[in-house]
Amino acid sequence: MEIWMSLKYDLIYEDEGELRIRTVIAASKDEAKKLAEKSNVKVKGIVFSDRNQVPTEQS
């Protein structure tokens, strides 16, 4: 059985001389790169988002 999981990637981009981060949902880094190329921002990098971490339950 295959489980489909949406992954989050952070696009690091420049906006008016400042670095900003936009999180996108994509199946792979290549897909995130394609989304970045379609955007109207100057992308500086793409990284796997920390928001993919699922917090553990605490008793």
C-alpha distances in whole Angstrom, upper triangle without the diagonal:
4,7,10,13,16,19,22,25,29,31,34,37,41,43,47,47,44,41,38,34,32,28,26,22,21,18,20,23,24,23,25,28,28,28,31,33,33,35,38,38,39,36,37,33,30,28,25,26,26,25,21,22,21,24,24,26,29,31
4,6,10,13,15,19,21,25,27,31,34,37,39,43,43,41,37,35,31,28,25,22,19,17,14,16,19,20,19,21,24,24,25,27,29,29,31,35,35,36,32,33,30,26,25,21,22,23,22,19,20,19,23,23,25,28,30
4,6,10,12,16,19,22,25,28,31,35,37,40,41,38,35,32,28,26,22,20,16,15,12,15,18,20,18,20,23,23,23,26,28,28,29,33,33,34,30,31,28,24,22,19,20,20,19,15,17,16,19,20,22,25,28
4,7,10,13,16,20,22,25,28,32,33,37,37,35,32,29,25,22,19,16,13,11,9,12,15,17,15,16,20,20,19,22,24,24,25,29,29,30,27,28,25,21,20,17,17,19,17,14,16,16,19,21,23,26,29
4,6,10,13,16,19,22,25,29,30,34,34,32,28,26,22,19,16,14,10,9,8,10,14,16,14,14,18,19,18,20,23,23,23,27,27,28,25,26,23,19,17,14,14,15,13,10,12,12,16,18,20,24,26
4,7,10,13,16,19,22,25,27,31,31,28,25,22,18,16,12,10,6,6,6,9,12,14,12,12,15,16,15,17,20,20,20,23,23,24,21,23,20,16,15,12,12,13,11,9,12,13,16,19,21,25,28
4,7,10,13,16,19,23,24,28,28,26,22,20,16,14,10,8,6,6,6,7,9,12,10,10,13,15,13,15,18,19,19,22,21,22,19,20,16,13,11,8,8,10,9,7,10,12,15,18,21,24,27
4,7,10,13,16,19,21,25,25,22,19,16,12,10,6,6,5,6,8,9,9,12,11,9,12,14,12,13,16,17,16,19,18,19,16,17,14,10,9,7,5,8,7,6,10,12,15,19,21,24,28
4,6,10,13,16,18,22,22,19,16,13,10,8,6,5,6,7,9,8,7,10,10,7,9,12,11,10,14,15,14,17,16,16,13,13,10,7,6,5,5,8,9,9,12,15,18,21,24,27,30
4,6,9,13,15,19,18,16,12,10,6,6,4,6,9,10,13,12,10,13,12,9,10,13,11,10,14,15,13,16,13,14,10,11,8,6,5,6,5,9,9,11,14,17,19,22,25,28,31
4,6,10,12,16,16,14,10,8,6,5,6,7,11,11,14,13,10,12,12,8,9,11,9,7,11,12,10,12,10,10,7,8,6,5,7,9,9,12,13,14,17,20,23,26,29,31,35
4,7,10,13,12,10,7,6,5,7,9,11,14,15,18,16,13,15,15,12,11,14,13,10,12,14,12,13,10,9,6,5,5,6,8,11,11,13,15,17,19,22,24,28,31,33,36
4,7,10,10,8,6,5,6,8,11,13,16,17,20,19,16,17,17,13,12,14,13,9,11,13,10,10,6,5,4,5,7,9,12,15,14,17,18,20,23,26,27,31,34,36,40
4,7,6,5,5,6,9,11,14,16,20,21,24,22,19,20,20,17,16,17,16,12,14,15,12,11,7,6,7,7,10,12,15,18,18,20,21,23,26,29,30,34,37,38,42
4,5,5,6,7,10,11,15,17,21,22,26,25,22,23,22,19,18,19,17,14,15,16,12,10,7,8,9,11,13,15,18,21,20,22,22,25,27,30,31,35,38,39,43
4,6,8,10,13,15,19,21,25,26,30,28,26,26,26,22,21,23,21,17,18,19,16,13,10,10,13,13,17,19,21,24,23,25,26,28,31,33,35,38,41,42,46
4,7,10,13,16,19,22,25,27,30,28,25,26,26,23,21,23,22,18,19,20,17,15,12,10,12,12,15,18,20,23,23,24,25,28,30,33,34,38,40,42,45
4,6,10,13,17,19,23,25,28,26,23,25,25,21,20,22,21,17,19,20,17,15,12,11,12,11,14,16,18,21,20,21,22,25,27,30,31,34,37,38,42
4,7,10,13,16,20,21,24,23,20,22,22,18,17,20,18,15,17,18,15,15,11,10,9,9,10,13,14,17,16,18,19,21,23,26,27,31,34,35,39
4,7,10,13,17,19,22,21,18,20,20,16,16,18,16,13,16,17,14,13,10,10,9,10,11,12,13,15,14,15,16,19,21,24,25,29,31,33,36
4,7,10,13,15,19,18,15,18,17,13,14,16,14,12,15,16,13,14,11,11,9,10,10,9,10,12,10,12,12,15,17,20,22,25,28,30,34
4,7,10,13,16,16,14,16,15,11,12,14,11,10,13,14,11,12,10,12,10,12,11,10,11,12,10,12,12,14,17,19,21,25,27,30,33
4,7,10,13,13,12,15,13,10,12,14,11,10,14,14,13,15,13,15,12,14,12,10,10,9,7,10,9,11,14,16,18,22,25,27,31
4,6,10,11,10,12,10,7,10,11,8,9,13,12,11,14,14,15,13,15,13,10,10,10,9,12,11,11,15,17,20,23,26,29,32
4,7,9,10,12,9,7,11,12,9,11,15,14,14,17,17,19,16,18,15,12,12,10,10,13,11,10,14,15,19,22,24,27,31
4,5,7,8,6,5,9,10,8,11,13,14,14,18,18,19,16,18,15,12,12,10,11,14,13,12,15,17,21,24,26,29,33
4,7,8,6,8,11,11,11,14,16,16,17,21,21,22,19,20,17,14,13,11,13,16,15,12,16,17,21,23,26,30,33
4,5,5,6,9,10,11,12,14,16,17,21,20,20,17,18,14,11,11,9,12,15,15,13,16,18,22,24,27,31,34
4,5,5,6,9,10,10,12,14,15,19,17,17,14,14,11,8,8,8,11,14,15,13,17,19,23,26,29,32,35
4,5,5,6,9,10,11,13,15,18,17,17,14,15,12,10,11,11,14,18,18,17,20,23,26,29,32,35,39
4,5,5,6,9,10,11,13,16,16,17,14,16,14,11,12,12,14,18,18,16,20,22,26,28,31,35,38
4,5,5,6,9,10,11,14,14,14,11,13,11,8,9,10,11,15,15,14,18,21,24,27,30,33,36
4,5,5,6,9,10,13,12,12,9,11,9,7,10,12,14,17,18,18,21,24,27,30,33,36,40
4,5,5,6,9,12,13,13,11,14,12,11,14,15,17,20,20,20,23,26,29,32,35,38,42
4,5,5,6,10,11,12,10,13,12,11,13,14,15,19,18,18,22,24,27,31,33,36,40
4,5,5,8,8,9,7,10,9,8,12,14,15,18,18,19,22,25,28,31,34,37,40
4,6,8,8,9,8,11,11,11,15,17,18,22,22,22,26,29,31,35,38,40,44
4,7,9,11,10,14,14,14,17,19,20,23,23,23,27,29,32,35,38,41,44
4,6,8,9,12,13,13,16,18,18,22,21,22,26,28,31,34,37,39,43
4,7,9,13,14,15,18,21,21,24,24,25,28,31,33,37,39,42,45
4,6,9,11,13,16,19,19,22,22,23,27,29,31,35,38,40,44
4,6,9,12,15,18,19,22,22,24,27,30,32,36,39,41,44
4,6,8,11,15,15,18,19,21,24,27,29,33,36,38,42
4,7,10,14,15,18,19,21,23,27,29,32,35,37,41
4,7,10,12,15,17,18,20,24,26,29,32,35,38
4,7,9,12,14,14,17,21,23,26,30,32,36
4,6,9,11,11,14,17,20,23,26,29,32
4,7,9,8,10,14,17,20,23,26,29
4,5,6,8,12,14,17,21,23,27
4,5,6,9,11,14,18,20,24
4,5,8,10,13,16,19,22
4,6,10,13,16,19,22
4,6,9,13,15,19
4,6,9,12,16
4,7,9,13
4,6,10
4,7
4
